[in-house]
Amino acid sequence: MRKLRSSSQRCRFSVSLLLACVSTFAPPAKCLPQPQQANAKEELLTLPGEIGRSGGRLVISLRSEPKTLNPLIAADTPSREVIGAMQADLVHINRATQLTEPALAKSWKISADGLQYTLTLRQGLRFSDGHPLDADDVLFTYRVYLDENVHATQRDLLIVGGKPITVRKIDPQTLVFQFAKPYGVEERLFDGWAILPRHLLEKPYQEGKLGQLWTPSTPPNEWAGLGPFRLKEFVAGQKLVLERNPYYWKTDANGNRLPYLDELIFLFVPSADAQVLRFQSGETDIITRLSADNFSVLSRQQRNFTMADAGPGLEYNFLFFNLNSLGEKSSADFTRKQKWFRDVRFRQAISAAVDRDAIVRLVYQGRGAALWGPVTPGNRRWVNSSIPHPSRSLEHARALLKDAGFSWSSASNGELTLLDPDGKPVEFSILTSSSNADRTKMAALLQDDLKQLGMHVQVVPLEFRSLIDRVTQTKEYDACILGLASFDADPNSDLNVWLSSGGTHLWNPSQSHPSTPWEAEIDRLMEQQLATPGYGQRKKLYDRVQEILAENQPMIFLASPDILVGAKNSIGNIHPAVLEPYVLWNVEQLYLRNGAENAAR
Amino acid sequence: MSQRLKLTKWLVVLVVLHCIVVGAGFFAPYNPVEQDREHPYLPPMRVHLMDAQNHFHLRPFFHPLRLRTGSFDQYEEDTTSAVPLRFFTRGAAYRLLGLVPSRLHLFGSTDARIYLLGSDAYGRDQLSRILYGGQVSLLAGLLGAGVTLFLGALIGMAAGYFGGWRDELLMRVAELFLALPWLYLLFALRAFLPLAVSPIQAFLLVVAVIGMVGWARPARLVRGVVLSVKERDFVRAARGFGGSDIYLLRRHILPETASVLLTQAVILVPQFVLAEMTLSFLGLGVPEPMSSWGNLLASLQQYSVLVSYWWMYLPALAIVPFFLGYLGLASALQQRTSPYKIEEQSGWNPS
């Protein structure tokens, strides 16, 4: 399934982390059994949770080959998923609790004015090639991310209040991050920034070759990271093999150094159906990003694997209309259509006529949630639960249309036709991505829903790239069904969608001035929450944004699919989360149960 | 005699089949686009004559289906209620042949919906969709064959009759068309056309696209016939009496090509039905919610449908009798016009 990502620069990699809510630290003095020569002092992170068994390998399928292993430029999902298992960040968001936890930084302090963040690194950590990590690596990392010539995909996120953040080193373990303005996301900012090895990358950086570095075919000795696994082998078109990082900085409660697995193998399996077949035949151990149809096929015949429904994820699907100001380019016919689309009552009427329950039932086989706003029930911290959930009402829709000056004429065969205030029939087309069976189905349901209002809708399935081109570049479309999936639960990950200047403000992207008062208000609220510290205040502001969106319906929110995964019973510590990477977020804790336990099942 | 019998037999089969499809409104119990959202992917229902106590009922009845407890997509018969099947009932409005408005259906039920061939992802009746889909597919095949034969006959006659550089040019173009992979040609042609088209436009586009592609083979056949016919004595005589080119072509040459054209037509129709199905299967044919045999099969592109709902294969079976009919007719026609005709009729068998 292809998804339009919420914004291109939002390419977060994710590093596996804690299983439970609270992290505990190993007392620095305690001596841990180590596979390698012991360092003077290693401040390792101890994870609670089931104690596993070392050894074994896990095979997982990826939709395509990762384009790069370079966290600076990775933008595609497979690259992000692989990098997530190979790299680590300073502060990490626990995918299960959706809260931050210490990672490479063992602690952090935010100054009273919210402008200074002091982070303390763990002592004695080493990269996967054995080279020690210190504050200079972090300084180097952020210098590279902020360098305009590197074109790091996430660079925009480090520009706060129009100025890039600055990083200072206090001592080899302590760093100070200075912001120009208070930053609402606080320490969540640090999630997803892979700390890079200066000893390997400084030279190529000075030569300006950083962008071409670390392709998947890089020799393993030219690569180093801080994640649970390190590069072992890459076979183009077939697989990527990662091996256990012996220097990884986490242990389980018994003091065994993580990860448990010796190898992690990513197979490149291009189609969703082929992935299902591989999983069924036992070639792969874990399957994620399952569609509801395939999920029920697998559920029906589960033998040595278990299927799990982790609940609604962050993906929201919606219908939106072309509200761009096209000026002279617009044809008379299209100007007339836009007159309807711009009328909020028209959009509200469509929203009232949509049978969201049917979408959840028929498209997601009940494994999803109906939506009336952009934040899904899966995003527990940010969803505004006071947004009304009106049930489907054709009467209400008709009343709204009548109020907006529309009328109906009935043909001889009893078919109703909705006429606009000028007496022209209401007809428009909806684009969907032809490769996405779910959204094509939604469009077919919508078509039938709207026919009952007398609207004649044509569904046009288009190849995904040309669809995006029409929506964002040529702007030649009436309406379109798309889905967005944020990588983080925080509202900032959707900044590009809600700001009227954003490139993913789909119904009217990249405006120089907000074209409606409510868009202006959303702009103001989003900017305000960006600079407001503290969850409570930000939540209030974002709640208001959700209310405005639900009222004005620039997007008619439809439904959100559940995160559906499957794993072999022999794998321990599987705790699927609704945030990416749904299953691999705690990859260092995954282990293979021993033979006796397998037989017992 | 047996030749004629065979021909009549196949003709009758085809006429009956086509009447069923033409009268889809009457034979189908429901409107093919009507969604029953409570009943997606319902398996085909069984019609009973015997009840649980083994009592015989003159009026056939069926049990509505309900979800098996604890299941999302497995249905079982609700034997507590028996719904009688009614014949010649009034139901959804339709127009026979697109003209005569009617509400009369061959069968149906007043109390519950009956799905003889199951339902699809939106709870639409599969039987109704197959019957209505046949209208689209067969009409596309017939019209496409018509267009092709017209073009083929025209070009073939022009090339054969006028000869010279015209013949060269036309036949080289025909060879080019024969050499082209026609499926990709169809894709390319369809891709040039606008995206959002109404169902009628889409249908006409499909017909035009199919019709334009296949003319080369009939054109070559017709050319061959014309080449030999135009040297025959009666044509020369007619020319000697001052017949114009057009007259000669129309009066003397065209009738001689009839048997070739007829056989070609019968072979081309199923071929073009298949072409329409291919286009629709790949989403380039008539748009949803209209059905054609091709887009009914399109859902089988998903693995989950392929392994879960066997009744979604049924549209593929629907084409079998039609193809048998057309191919049987073609072979009967061929036998009638083939050179062995005389020998067989005279009872002389060379082998």
Interface residues (C-beta under 8 A of the other chain):
Chain A: A272 D273 V276 L277 S291 D293 N294 S296 V297 R300 D355 A358 R361 L362 Q365 G366 N413 G414 S429 S434 A437 K441 A444 L445 Q447 D448 Q458 V459 V460 P461 L462 D478
Chain B: V33 Q35 R37 P40 F72 D73 A93 R95 P101 A121 Y122 G123 L195 A196 V197 S198 G283 P287 E288 P289 Q302 Y303 S304 V305 V307 S308
